[in-house]
Amino acid sequence: MPSHGAKLFPLYPIIDLSVLKQPLEPVLAGLAGAGVQWVQLRGKDLSSGDLFRECRRLVSLARPLGLKVIVNDRADLAWVSGADGVHVGQEDLPAAEARRILGEQAIIGLSTHGLDQARQARESPVDYVAIGPVFPTRTKENPDPVVDRQELEAIREQVAKPLVAIGGITLENVRPLFDSGVDSVAVIRDLLLADDIRRRAAGYRELASQAESRTR
């Protein structure tokens, strides 16, 4: 369970600015209405200045709705924009250094791509461990090999930190992930391109609830 609140919500939306095609305000309202807790901002094609301005804008819109903002990759921009945390990858600033910059109250997540990296993440000062891709994905140009269900279950057995699955996830293929014990799923296209974002987000919550009932 994360140290920054209650049980991690089963959906972790990623606001990828290269995918987002509608105004940000109704997107955030729909997510908050479905009970989402955190959103991540991703803008890999933007300059540092433009990404900073998008961070500030997202924080200003999300905070009144009770949504926490996590910045992808950039601990520096998370800090100067007043965001709630950062998500770092294997090639980014080490999680320990991000923690030193942002402080103990920040939310910090780490991407991993297999059992060995997930084991290493157990010892790092992160609040959650992302694992993926769990399905083929179009969002990343050169994705790592897909993490199959057997490896995902092995990671769940050996890593006590909250697990967030990522990569190619849709409402139609997510059920086995919740059955494997992941705490949350990070979703981009299946959410941002949905006609009704609130209803789509609520669908993930319902499937997670069903999986939890099956394991009781």
Steps between C-alpha positions, in 0.01 A plus 500: 500500500644840407613723780313797352141401558252218476519197276626586152211558260490227232532749215802730459434727200791636300425832334724464195486834324578338163185287532260740673254638243243669723508782755670412825228632730225244415758220497605578856140549613408158362795332668432665834133406472600135461711513815847519344770618744810570289572607143834501328606765249706379205637738237810347349488715187481833682781736587579543868331839502181377335488193724543720807204712394290188442599372845393822665172500309421140587577556868275805510212309340546169681548616857149646550363163382703309758733349239872465565737567208803284422747624235657247267883493503568853624557538873617858445174601334298316761673706765473844339140447385374391841399155377453214747769270367694350212511174309850404390629238260810285503700762310372804691618660822534222763202471731716574805609832348143585401399434860777729623376780273129464563497392864335227701143609423538472123357206306773322306451214257754294307466317168625142487495252215548161661555304818862604559424873477189458713706328770745792497207742530399333827799664665457844344315791667197483269131488580405270214665282237379513140546185293464470125427490227243235586356514146637635171482879504500776239581781742869418541726504193737221609315302767661235717390135460150425625480377860282189493254395767733240654771761555245751625378252760860430606554873545184523708626221727838664555419873507284634782486858370189596301527382139377704204475314169552702181507450126218438253235465768131527410176429680470186289837345597551627856323224694800257513718780638272556798476123545882490514498737795603836355372791705442741214531535124645798314295582192540755223317444169213285623408777740591826327334399173181369664170671424406499870810515717314479829316186395820344363684571824214357704525183292856441617393552860220246462727232349754551778223461757388177336856363508530586867176318573625187322813485714325531838 
